[in-house]
Amino acid sequence: MKRLFILSVVLLMSVWLYGADNVPFNGRVCDVDGFGLKVQIEVKGSDKRTVAGKDGKFGLTDVKADDVLQLRYKKYRHQVNVEGRRSIVIVIADDGSIKQLSESQELIDAGMDYVVRRELPAKGGLLTAEVIAREGFTNLADALRAKAPSLMVESASRVIIRGVNSIGNPAPALIVCDGMEIASLDAVNINDIASVEVQKDGTLYGFRGVGGVISIKTKTGASR
């Protein structure tokens, strides 16, 4: 009993310490008229990457003061120095050049609100509807086994994210569909899926996310 209590305390401390390091860095990429742009963003020299949504907003965690953001927008490529900013607004002109860089208190105050697709594994972290259709997968468990080497899919209800540590047996990933927890991958029709993301950091979900999160977006949910 005493040993179990000690293990529980260690687990609590490890989760708290891990979560304490997750400092949000929010941004927005837009054109000169203020309309959001869909841009791929990576932190140079790391596996941290994200995609700005249709409103141009994006989020990452633990971006260092001297980090460099790499942007991919259409055929254009840019590198942006963080330079100690805690948030960033990037305005891209019609010719693809960066017209303005600034920090936004509103984005800083947003906290974790925009940190949705943060730090995805460099390979196999994102499964899209296009990939599902092209490969002809009939269920999500098989699709993840084939396309997400960062996962160990034991069953439709138990998925282990490799590299997420826990005491004793590995904790299964929390499965979320359009923001709601579900019990199994089979609860979602594969033909309704827009994308699937693997999030090693599930601290936003408390203890339920200690094993990471499999975040599913349906075509209906993604269009909201």
N, C-alpha and C positions, 0 to 999 in steps of 0.2 A: 504493500500500500504506500509506504514511504517512497519507494522507488518510483511508483507511478506519479506521485505528487511532484517529485523533483523533475521528472520528464515533462510534466505538464507546465511547470514554471519555466523550464528552458524553452519550450515551444512558444509560450506566451512572449518571452523576452525576445526570441529570434524574430517572430512576426512583427513585434513592435519596432525593433531596431531596423528591420528591413523596410518597413513602411515609412520610418522616420526619414529615410534618405530620399524618398520619392518627392522631390521638389518639382512642381509643375512649371513648364515653360510653354506658354501659349503664344500663338501667332496668327496672323491673317495675311493672305496674299490676295491682292485685288488689282483691277485695272485702274486707269486714271479717273474713271467715272464711279469708282467705288464698288463695282460688281466683283464678287468673289471668283477666283480662278482655281481650277483643279490642278494642283501641282504636287509632284512627288518631292519629298524632302528627306534628306539623310544627314546624319551627323558624320562628318568626314572622319575616317579612321575608326569607326565603330559599327556595330550592327543595329544601331538605333535608326529607325526610319518610320515615316508616316506619310499619309496622303491628305492634303487639304480637301475638305468637302466642297460641295457646290457653292457654299457660302464663303469659301476661302479660308475657313478657320481650321487650325490644326493644333495639336498638342504633343509634347514630349515630356520626359522627366529627366531631372539631373543633368541639364545642359550646363557645361562649364563655361566660365567667363571667356576663356580663350578658344572655345570650340568654333568650328567652321561648318555652316550649313550648306549642303549641296542641293541645288534646286534643279528640277527637270520639268520644263514647261514646253510642250510641243517639241520643236526642234532645238529649243534654246537650253543652254546649261549655264548656271550661275553659281558662284561661291560667295557666301555672305558671312562675314566675321561677326560673331555674337557680340564681342567687345563689351562684355559685362552686362549686357541688357538682360532683363528678367522676362521680357516679352519682345515681340517684334512685329511690326507692320511693314509689309513689302509691297510697294506699288510698282507694277510692271507696265511699261508703255506699250503702245501698239506694235512698235518695232521689236519687241522682245527685250529691250534694255530695262534695267532697274532705274526707275525715276526717283524713288524716295524710300528711305529706311527710317523708321522711328520706333520709339517705345510707347506702349499704351498702358496707362494705369487701369483702364477697364479690363484689358486682357489679363493683367496681373491679378486683379481682384476676382477674376473668374475661377481661379484655383484649378481644380481638376476637371472642370466642365468640358473642356475641349480635348482632354487627354483620353482619346478613344482608341486610336490605332497606334499606340506607342510601342516602341521597341519590339517590333515584330521580328521573328527569326529571319535571317537574311534569305533563307531558302525554305520553301514549303510552308511559310507562315500564312499565306493568303490563298484561299481557294475561291475562284470566281464562278459565276454561272456559265461563262464562256468555256472555261476549262471542263466543267461538268458535262456540258453539252457535247464538246469536242471529243472527250474521252468515252462518252456513253455510259457513265456510271449510273447505277440504278439505286444505290443507297449511299448515304453519307459516310458510314463507317468504312466502306471499301474505298471510297474516294480519298478519305484522310489517310488510310493505310498506304495508298499508292503515291500520294502527292505531298504528304507532310512527314518527312523523316524525323522531325522534332517530336513526333508523337508516338506513343505505344498504345494502340487501340485494342484493349483487351476484350471489350464488348461494346455494344451501342450505348450502354449506361456507365461504362468505366473507361475513361481515357486518361493516360498518364502523359504529362508533358516532361520530356527528358530535360534534365538540368534544373528542375524545381525540386529542392531538397525538403525532406520532412523527416521527423524522427520515426523510426520503425518502418512500417510499410509506407510506400509512396502514397501521398494523398491524391485521389482522383481529381481531375479538373472539373470545375463548375461549368455546366453547359447552360448557356444563355441564348435565348432567341428573341430578337427585337427588344432586348432589355429585361426580359422575364426569364426566370430560372425554369428549366425543363429537366425532366428526369432522364431522358434518353435522346440520342441522335435520331432514333426512329420516330420521334414525335413530330418531326418536320418532313414534309414532302420534299424530296430532293429537287423536284422540278420547280419548287417555289423559292429556292435559295438564290439570293443575289451574291452573297459572299460569306466566307467563313474566315475568322481571324483567330490566331493563337496568341494569347496574352500570358506571358510567364508571370507577370505581376498582377495578382488578383486582390490586392489589399483594399481596393475600393469596395469589395464585397465582404470585408471582414474575414472571419474564420472560414466562411464558405468558399472563399477564393484562395485558401492557402496553397492549393495545388495548381493554381493558375486558372485561366478561363478559356473556354472555347466559345467565342462570340459569333453567333449566327445572325445574319441579316436576311430577311426575306425580301422579295421583290416589292411587296406591299409596304413593308417597314422602311426600306431604303428610299422609297419615293415620298415619304412623309416630310 
